[in-house]
């Protein structure tokens, strides 16, 4: 019984850690969005996207509003977005998006994670060609017909459409069509659960279980770093 309790407690702490990481990530995205286009979500598409994603990960509204106020205050933190590229063990390509107030600290930490994990940090452009930069929207199905929706959205930059394991519809669009697709979904009153810019690998690397676990261990360490926002890889 004690062992079961310990396992459940460990899982609970893991969920809390993931939630805390998501809140921190969205807080930084809010700070960057406000800095670029101001605190009014009506005139700031990036901030509207933050609201959506905050709701998707159950971030309380008062925390979102507090993050906006901090971003407008005199003591606000100026975050810089930096992308790092490299290879995990066994030739797996990795891209790391960060938001930092100290790039010297961040690059040192990212390099450490690559090195300790058996990988290597590369130069700008060393693996970016392996990934396609796309916009990704998760929307409520609400009885929508995917075939009809595909025809409706083809003129707004639609590249891929499908369903996830929960039955939600996933819509992907070209990077430069993200705004057009977002506006189209709003006008068509399609309920968007989350919206983000993502990187999808053009090809993948298939590894055995032990080798894959080495890669995933390095990626997990990167994801736990406070300055890291998102990690992308082409492990199958």
PyMOL commands that set and color helices and strands:
alter all, ss='L'
color gray80, all
select helices_A, chain A and resi 2-37+41-43+45-56+61-72+89-91+103-116+128-130+146-156+175-187+209-224
alter helices_A, ss='H'
color red, helices_A
select strands_A, chain A and resi 80-87+93-100+120-121+131-139+158-163+169-174+192-201+228-233
alter strands_A, ss='S'
color yellow, strands_A
deselect
rebuild
show_as cartoon
